[in-house]
Amino acid sequence: MTPERKQRILISPLNWGLGHAGRMIPVAKHLQYLGHEVIFGIDRSLFPFIKNEMPGTEITEIPGIRMRYSHLLPQYIMILLQTPVLFFCSLREHYLLRKIIKVKKPDIITSDNRFGLFSRKVFSVYVTHQILIPFPKPFRIFEYTGVLLHRLIINRYDMCLIPDREGDKNLAGRLSHGGRQHHSYVYTGWLSRFATSGPVKTEPGQYICLLLSGPEPQRTMLLRKVMKAASASGDKLVVLSGTEIEDENDDTSVSFLINSPSSVMRNVILKARTIICRSGYTSLMELISLSRGAIIVPTPGQTEQEYLGYYNNGKWGFTLVIQDEIENYRLMETPSDSGTVTAEHEAFRELPYALTKILQEKEKRGNH
């Protein structure tokens, strides 16, 4: 049974795109439904998104990490080179959290992949679908070392929420099930701001929908390739993006929808003949919640997306296409529907049980 005492819960997702923030929306909404108070501690770049999705919810700024990426070097190399920046930013957000605790007085802190947002004084929850962080093949031998290092971070928190299904019918494979399981791990099922109580009826139209996300320069590179492919085949293209697009043009066959509300995105996705997106984890969960598959294009050099792309290729209606091949791919020949998805909506109904475990554990331990 969920504790009756009202909790004040600080939720802070990572600011690398909208995926981490997006999957925290159903968590925040369910906590509010239970009568608890939610505060979002986020980077300023996420303010418009949270205000759109959860109007009236309190927001406080916790600056995120500004990563730089290259046209030439793989993404994992760039992240490795910026490890000192990650370390510094984690220390900075941990120091800032102390001040926020004094002012906001949260009962629970929920950090989605932000390493420094834990406290000895406040019950702290870490959220990740990557217990195991995938390494590129030349460095696969060091993966277990990565598991141990990540576990050191996770162990600073009281509990760990994993947004996936436990067992074989999972979405993240060895990412969410690799390494030794711990009693503090709680699987939430799949999370989606579009999730409903059951399968969604789709009425596909005759346009292609591109869910544009991810870091530059790869984000713009994918946009240009898809626009070229759609133009060559004479197909209408609708681009959904959470941030502004520099490459907008006067082509009447291309429509751009920027930072649209979930209700608008939902309708566009449901009516699309074909959907193209990155193989980001939140994107996969959200599409499954709408009973839609997609052409999934991993960000080159991003090992997590590459793994998720290959792992889910041929499942849930997903078809893997490498970015360099998308220009020559016959987009409209791959409908983005999937009858196999409709039987899996119970995976989106596991969240209440997971949050109940968290709240009960918090009450057992009391104040730190």
C-alpha positions as CSV (number, residue, x, y, z in Angstrom):
1,M,0.0,0.0,0.0
2,T,1.3,3.5,-0.9
3,P,2.3,5.6,2.1
4,E,-0.3,8.2,2.9
5,R,2.1,10.9,3.9
6,K,2.6,13.5,1.2
7,Q,6.2,13.4,-0.2
8,R,8.1,16.3,-1.8
9,I,10.0,14.7,-4.7
10,L,12.8,16.3,-6.7
11,I,13.1,14.8,-10.2
12,S,16.3,15.6,-12.2
13,P,16.9,14.0,-15.7
14,L,20.0,14.3,-17.7
15,N,19.9,17.0,-20.4
16,W,21.4,15.0,-23.3
17,G,18.3,15.4,-25.6
18,L,14.8,14.9,-24.4
19,G,14.8,11.2,-23.8
20,H,15.7,11.2,-20.1
21,A,13.2,14.0,-19.4
22,G,10.5,12.3,-21.5
23,R,10.6,9.1,-19.6
24,M,10.3,11.0,-16.3
25,I,7.0,12.5,-17.4
26,P,4.9,9.3,-16.6
27,V,6.8,8.9,-13.3
28,A,6.1,12.5,-12.3
29,K,2.4,12.3,-13.4
30,H,1.8,9.1,-11.4
31,L,3.4,10.6,-8.3
32,Q,1.1,13.6,-8.6
33,Y,-1.8,11.3,-9.1
34,L,-0.9,9.7,-5.8
35,G,-1.0,13.1,-4.1
36,H,2.7,13.8,-3.9
37,E,4.4,17.1,-4.8
38,V,6.9,17.0,-7.7
39,I,9.7,19.5,-8.4
40,F,11.8,19.2,-11.6
41,G,15.5,20.1,-11.2
42,I,16.6,20.5,-14.8
43,D,19.0,22.3,-17.2
44,R,17.5,25.5,-18.6
45,S,17.4,23.8,-22.1
46,L,14.6,21.5,-20.8
47,F,12.4,24.3,-19.4
48,P,10.1,24.5,-22.5
49,F,9.7,20.8,-22.7
50,I,8.7,20.4,-19.0
51,K,6.4,23.4,-19.1
52,N,4.7,21.9,-22.1
53,E,4.3,18.5,-20.7
54,M,3.6,19.4,-17.0
55,P,2.2,22.9,-16.8
56,G,2.1,24.4,-13.3
57,T,4.7,22.0,-12.0
58,E,7.5,23.7,-10.0
59,I,10.9,23.9,-11.8
60,T,14.3,24.8,-10.4
61,E,17.5,25.1,-12.4
62,I,20.3,22.5,-12.0
63,P,22.7,23.1,-14.9
64,G,23.5,20.1,-17.0
65,I,26.5,18.9,-19.0
66,R,27.4,20.5,-22.3
67,M,29.1,17.9,-24.4
68,R,30.9,18.6,-27.6
69,Y,30.8,16.2,-30.6
70,S,32.8,15.9,-33.8
71,H,32.2,15.4,-37.5
72,L,35.3,13.0,-37.6
73,L,35.6,11.2,-34.2
74,P,33.1,8.6,-33.0
75,Q,30.9,9.8,-30.2
76,Y,32.4,7.4,-27.6
77,I,35.8,8.9,-28.2
78,M,34.5,12.4,-27.7
79,I,32.8,11.3,-24.4
80,L,36.0,9.6,-23.3
81,L,38.1,12.8,-24.0
82,Q,35.6,14.8,-22.0
83,T,35.7,12.6,-18.9
84,P,37.2,15.4,-16.8
85,V,34.2,17.6,-17.7
86,L,31.8,14.9,-16.6
87,F,33.6,14.6,-13.3
88,F,33.6,18.3,-12.7
89,C,29.9,18.7,-13.6
90,S,29.0,15.8,-11.3
91,L,30.9,17.6,-8.4
92,R,29.2,20.9,-9.3
93,E,25.7,19.4,-9.3
94,H,26.3,17.6,-6.0
95,Y,27.4,20.9,-4.4
96,L,24.4,22.7,-5.8
97,L,22.1,19.9,-4.6
98,R,23.1,20.7,-1.0
99,K,21.8,24.3,-1.4
100,I,18.6,23.1,-3.1
101,I,17.9,20.6,-0.2
102,K,18.1,23.5,2.3
103,V,15.7,25.6,0.3
104,K,13.3,23.1,-1.3
105,K,13.5,20.4,1.4
106,P,12.7,17.4,-0.7
107,D,11.8,14.0,0.9
108,I,13.1,12.1,-2.1
109,I,15.6,12.8,-4.9
110,T,15.2,11.1,-8.2
111,S,18.2,11.4,-10.6
112,D,18.0,10.0,-14.2
113,N,21.6,9.3,-15.0
114,R,23.0,12.4,-13.2
115,F,25.9,11.1,-11.3
116,G,26.1,13.8,-8.6
117,L,22.5,14.1,-7.5
118,F,22.6,11.9,-4.3
119,S,22.5,12.8,-0.7
120,R,23.3,11.2,2.6
121,K,20.5,13.2,4.2
122,V,17.7,12.6,1.7
123,F,16.4,9.3,0.3
124,S,18.0,9.1,-3.2
125,V,16.9,7.1,-6.3
126,Y,19.0,6.6,-9.4
127,V,17.3,5.9,-12.8
128,T,19.1,4.1,-15.6
129,H,18.4,1.4,-18.3
130,Q,22.2,0.8,-18.6
131,I,23.4,-1.2,-15.7
132,L,26.0,-2.3,-18.3
133,I,27.3,0.5,-20.5
134,P,28.3,-1.0,-23.9
135,F,31.8,-0.5,-25.1
136,P,32.9,-0.6,-28.8
137,K,34.3,-3.9,-30.0
138,P,38.0,-3.0,-29.6
139,F,37.4,-2.2,-25.9
140,R,34.8,-4.9,-25.1
141,I,37.3,-6.5,-22.8
142,F,37.0,-3.5,-20.4
143,E,33.2,-3.7,-20.2
144,Y,33.1,-5.4,-16.8
145,T,35.4,-2.6,-15.4
146,G,32.7,-0.2,-16.6
147,V,30.0,-2.2,-14.8
148,L,32.0,-1.9,-11.6
149,L,32.6,1.8,-12.0
150,H,28.9,2.4,-12.7
151,R,28.0,0.3,-9.7
152,L,30.1,2.6,-7.5
153,I,27.9,5.4,-8.6
154,I,24.7,3.5,-8.2
155,N,25.7,2.4,-4.7
156,R,25.7,6.0,-3.6
157,Y,21.9,6.0,-4.0
158,D,19.4,4.1,-1.9
159,M,17.6,2.5,-4.8
160,C,17.9,2.1,-8.5
161,L,14.9,2.2,-10.9
162,I,15.4,0.4,-14.2
163,P,12.9,1.4,-17.0
164,D,12.6,-2.0,-18.6
165,R,10.9,-5.3,-18.1
166,E,12.5,-7.9,-16.0
167,G,13.1,-11.2,-17.8
168,D,13.4,-12.2,-21.4
169,K,10.8,-9.9,-22.9
170,N,12.9,-6.8,-22.4
171,L,13.9,-3.9,-24.6
172,A,17.4,-3.1,-23.5
173,G,18.9,-6.6,-23.5
174,R,22.2,-6.9,-21.7
175,L,22.2,-3.2,-21.0
176,S,19.5,-3.6,-18.3
177,H,20.2,-7.2,-17.3
178,G,24.0,-7.4,-17.6
179,G,26.1,-7.8,-14.5
180,R,25.1,-9.0,-11.1
181,Q,21.6,-8.0,-10.0
182,H,21.2,-6.1,-6.7
183,H,18.4,-6.1,-4.2
184,S,18.0,-2.3,-4.6
185,Y,17.2,-2.7,-8.3
186,V,13.5,-2.2,-9.2
187,Y,12.3,-2.7,-12.8
188,T,9.5,-0.2,-13.7
189,G,8.3,-1.8,-16.9
190,W,8.4,0.5,-20.0
191,L,7.8,4.2,-19.6
192,S,6.0,6.5,-22.1
193,R,4.3,9.9,-21.9
194,F,2.0,8.4,-24.6
195,A,1.1,5.3,-22.7
196,T,-2.6,4.3,-22.5
197,S,-4.4,1.5,-20.8
198,G,-4.3,-0.7,-23.9
199,P,-3.4,-1.1,-27.6
200,V,-3.9,2.0,-29.8
201,K,-5.7,1.9,-33.1
202,T,-3.7,3.4,-35.9
203,E,-4.9,4.9,-39.1
204,P,-1.7,5.4,-41.2
205,G,-1.7,8.1,-43.8
206,Q,0.6,8.7,-46.7
207,Y,3.5,10.7,-45.2
208,I,6.8,10.0,-43.6
209,C,7.4,11.1,-40.0
210,L,11.0,11.8,-38.9
211,L,11.5,12.0,-35.1
212,L,14.6,14.2,-35.1
213,S,16.7,14.0,-32.0
214,G,20.3,13.6,-30.7
215,P,23.4,15.7,-30.7
216,E,24.9,17.7,-33.5
217,P,26.4,17.3,-36.0
218,Q,24.8,13.9,-36.5
219,R,21.3,15.3,-35.9
220,T,21.5,17.6,-39.0
221,M,23.3,15.0,-41.0
222,L,20.3,12.6,-40.5
223,L,17.8,15.3,-41.4
224,R,19.5,16.1,-44.6
225,K,19.7,12.5,-45.7
226,V,16.1,11.8,-44.9
227,M,15.0,15.0,-46.7
228,K,17.0,13.9,-49.7
229,A,15.5,10.4,-49.7
230,A,11.9,11.8,-49.3
231,S,12.4,14.3,-52.1
232,A,13.8,11.7,-54.4
233,S,10.8,9.4,-53.9
234,G,8.3,12.3,-54.0
235,D,7.0,11.6,-50.4
236,K,5.7,14.2,-48.0
237,L,7.8,14.5,-44.9
238,V,6.8,15.7,-41.4
239,V,9.7,16.4,-39.0
240,L,9.0,16.4,-35.2
241,S,11.8,18.0,-33.2
242,G,12.1,19.2,-29.6
243,T,14.5,22.0,-30.5
244,E,14.9,24.5,-33.3
245,I,16.1,23.4,-36.7
246,E,18.6,25.4,-38.7
247,D,17.9,23.5,-42.0
248,E,14.3,24.5,-42.4
249,N,13.6,25.5,-46.1
250,D,10.7,26.5,-48.4
251,D,10.1,22.9,-49.6
252,T,6.3,22.6,-49.4
253,S,6.6,18.8,-49.1
254,V,8.4,19.1,-45.8
255,S,6.7,20.3,-42.6
256,F,8.5,21.1,-39.3
257,L,6.8,20.9,-35.9
258,I,9.0,22.2,-33.1
259,N,8.5,21.4,-29.4
260,S,5.0,20.3,-30.0
261,P,2.7,19.1,-27.2
262,S,2.4,15.3,-26.7
263,S,-1.1,15.4,-28.0
264,V,0.1,16.8,-31.4
265,M,3.1,14.4,-31.6
266,R,0.8,11.5,-30.8
267,N,-1.6,12.3,-33.7
268,V,1.3,12.8,-36.1
269,I,2.9,9.5,-35.2
270,L,-0.3,7.6,-35.3
271,K,-1.2,8.9,-38.8
272,A,2.2,8.5,-40.4
273,R,2.7,5.8,-43.0
274,T,6.4,5.4,-42.1
275,I,8.3,6.6,-39.1
276,I,12.1,7.2,-38.9
277,C,13.9,7.8,-35.7
278,R,17.1,7.2,-33.8
279,S,17.3,4.0,-31.8
280,G,17.3,6.0,-28.6
281,Y,15.8,4.0,-25.7
282,T,12.9,6.4,-24.9
283,S,11.9,6.7,-28.6
284,L,11.6,2.9,-28.7
285,M,9.4,2.8,-25.6
286,E,7.2,5.6,-26.8
287,L,6.6,4.1,-30.2
288,I,5.7,0.7,-28.7
289,S,3.2,2.4,-26.4
290,L,1.5,3.7,-29.6
291,S,1.7,0.3,-31.3
292,R,4.0,1.7,-33.9
293,G,7.3,0.3,-35.2
294,A,9.8,2.4,-37.1
295,I,12.9,2.5,-39.3
296,I,15.6,3.0,-36.5
297,V,18.9,4.7,-37.4
298,P,21.5,4.5,-34.7
299,T,23.7,7.6,-34.2
300,P,27.1,6.6,-35.6
301,G,29.7,6.0,-32.9
302,Q,27.1,5.9,-30.1
303,T,27.5,2.4,-28.8
304,E,24.3,2.3,-26.8
305,Q,22.1,3.2,-29.8
306,E,24.1,0.8,-32.1
307,Y,23.5,-2.0,-29.6
308,L,19.7,-1.2,-29.2
309,G,19.4,-1.0,-33.0
310,Y,20.8,-4.4,-33.6
311,Y,19.1,-6.0,-30.6
312,N,15.6,-4.8,-31.6
313,N,16.0,-5.2,-35.3
314,G,13.0,-7.3,-36.4
315,K,11.2,-6.9,-33.1
316,W,8.2,-4.7,-32.2
317,G,8.0,-3.6,-35.9
318,F,11.5,-2.0,-35.9
319,T,13.8,-2.2,-38.9
320,L,17.4,-1.2,-38.6
321,V,19.0,1.0,-41.3
322,I,22.5,2.4,-41.1
323,Q,22.6,6.2,-41.5
324,D,24.8,6.1,-44.6
325,E,22.2,3.9,-46.3
326,I,19.1,5.9,-45.5
327,E,19.4,8.1,-48.6
328,N,19.0,5.1,-50.9
329,Y,16.4,3.3,-48.8
330,R,12.9,3.0,-50.2
331,L,11.2,4.6,-47.2
332,M,7.6,4.1,-48.1
333,E,8.1,0.4,-48.6
334,T,8.5,-0.1,-44.8
335,P,5.2,0.5,-43.0
336,S,5.7,1.3,-39.4
337,D,2.9,-0.8,-37.8
338,S,3.3,-4.0,-35.8
339,G,0.7,-6.4,-34.7
340,T,3.3,-7.9,-32.3
341,V,3.3,-4.7,-30.2
342,T,-0.4,-4.8,-29.2
343,A,0.1,-7.7,-26.8
344,E,2.8,-6.0,-24.8
345,H,0.9,-3.1,-23.2
346,E,1.0,-4.7,-19.8
347,A,4.7,-3.6,-19.8
348,F,3.4,0.0,-19.4
349,R,1.3,-0.9,-16.3
350,E,4.2,-1.9,-14.1
351,L,5.2,1.6,-13.0
352,P,2.7,1.9,-10.1
353,Y,4.1,-1.2,-8.4
354,A,7.7,0.0,-8.8
355,L,6.9,3.4,-7.3
356,T,5.0,1.8,-4.4
357,K,8.2,-0.2,-3.6
358,I,10.2,3.0,-3.6
359,L,7.8,4.9,-1.4
360,Q,7.5,2.0,1.0
361,E,11.2,1.6,1.3
362,K,11.5,5.4,1.9
363,E,9.0,5.1,4.8
364,K,10.8,2.1,6.3
365,R,14.1,3.9,6.4
366,G,12.6,7.2,7.6
367,N,14.9,10.2,7.5
368,H,18.6,9.6,6.9
